[in-house]
Amino acid sequence: MVEKNGMTKHIPVLLEETREGLYLKKGAIVVDATLGGGGHTREILKHILPGGKVIAIDADLSALDAFRVRVAEDDFFRQALKKNSLILVHDNYSSLEEVLDREGIETVDAILADLGFSSDQIETGDRGFSFSQSGPLDMRLNQETELTAGEIVNTFSLEKIESILRGCGDESESRRIASAIIVARGEKSFTTTDELRDVIEKAYPRGKRQRMKIHPATQTFQALRIAVNQESEHLEKFLKQAIERLKVGGRIAVITFHSGEDRIVKQFFKKQAMGCVCPPGFPVCRCGNEPKIRILTKKPIIPTDKEVKDNPRSRSAKLRIAEKL
Ligand SMILES: C[S@@+](CC[C@H](N)C(=O)[O-])C[C@H]1O[C@@H](n2cnc3c(N)ncnc32)[C@H](O)[C@@H]1O
C-alpha cells in the first residue's frame, strides 16, 4: 500500500481548483470524505489552521493504516493528529451523518469527496482492482462486505453481468464480453484478474481493439468495482447527507472520474438547486420545495493540459462545486 520510504504514490488532482472552490478560512471545520493518500487533506489543513479541523474518512482500512504509517515520518500530519485538528475515521462516506454525530459536530464549513480509488490501491495487485497486476478477483474496498468481483463473474447470470458492464462501465461490448465470461467459466471458474483480462481481450472485436486508446478491460474492471462496492448507491446517500450538514454559505466539492459518477453529481446538484418540483403545468407551486444550493460550476472544472501531462491519471477528472443556501 505504501512505498518502502513511506511515501504515497497518489498525486492529488485539481488540488488548487478544489482548495479555491471550497473557499477555506482559518478555523473552518471541513470533511474530507475520501482521505486516500491525504494530499487534499494536507492542502485543506494548511488553509484552516490554526483553529480548524478536518474529519477525514476512508472506507478502506488499509488506506487508513498506510496513512498512519506515513504520519510517523510526517511532522505536519503528526502535529495535526496530536492537536485533534485531524480526525481519522474508518467508515463509508454514506454514513456521514453518523460520523459527524459521533464527533458531536452539527454542521461543517466545507465538504470534499474525491471519488474512486487512489494510485496506492490500484497499483497493489492483491486487491484485484487492476487488470495490469495479477491478483485475486476481489475488488472490495471494505473487507467486511461480502460480494466480490469473483462472485459476480462466476455466479451471476448473463443478463446480470451484461447489465453491470453496460450500466456501471458504459461498455459498448457488454453482451459480447458477458457471453465470453459465461463460456469461459463453464470450463473453469475465474480466480485471478489476468484470467478475466485475457477473456475480455479475446472477446473484443480485433479492429475496435486496435483503435482503442484504453485497454479493452478498463471499463469491465471499472464496472465490476462499482458493482462490488455499490458506489452509486453510497454516492447518492452521501450527497443527500452532505447538503443537510453544510452550514449556510458552506461549500461542497466533488471530483469524479467517470461519466456515471459525474451524471449522479450533476443531476443531484441540479435538483437541489431547482427547488420547486411541481409538474410544469401547475399554475402555482404545491410542493413548497425551496432551492437548497447554488451551483458554482455551470460546467465541471477539468485539469489543465499541464496537469494531465504531469499526472495522466487526472485526465478524466471533473470537479463540481456548490454552495449551501
Ligand atoms: C481518489 S482517492 C482520494 C485521494 C485523496 N484525495 C488524496 O489526495 O490522496 C479515493 C479514496 O476514497 C476512498 N473511498 C472510496 N469510496 C469510498 C466510500 N464510499 N467511503 C469512504 N471512502 C471511500 C478510497 O478508499 C480511496 O482511498
The ligand as an ORCA input file, in Angstrom:
! r2SCAN-3c Opt
* xyz 0 1
  C      -9.087      9.135     -5.221
  S      -8.733      8.569     -3.595
  C      -8.583     10.048     -2.668
  C      -7.240     10.669     -2.774
  C      -7.019     11.832     -1.855
  N      -7.894     12.940     -2.159
  C      -5.572     12.275     -1.903
  O      -5.305     13.437     -2.227
  O      -4.695     11.479     -1.621
  C     -10.262      7.978     -3.030
  C     -10.237      7.388     -1.628
  O     -11.601      7.288     -1.211
  C     -11.814      6.060     -0.584
  N     -13.221      5.724     -0.838
  C     -13.799      5.295     -1.981
  N     -15.112      5.118     -1.811
  C     -15.382      5.436     -0.523
  C     -16.566      5.460      0.263
  N     -17.736      5.087     -0.267
  N     -16.477      5.872      1.535
  C     -15.287      6.272      2.072
  N     -14.124      6.242      1.386
  C     -14.172      5.841      0.092
  C     -10.855      5.099     -1.243
  O     -10.553      4.040     -0.355
  C      -9.660      5.991     -1.525
  O      -8.711      5.921     -0.513
*
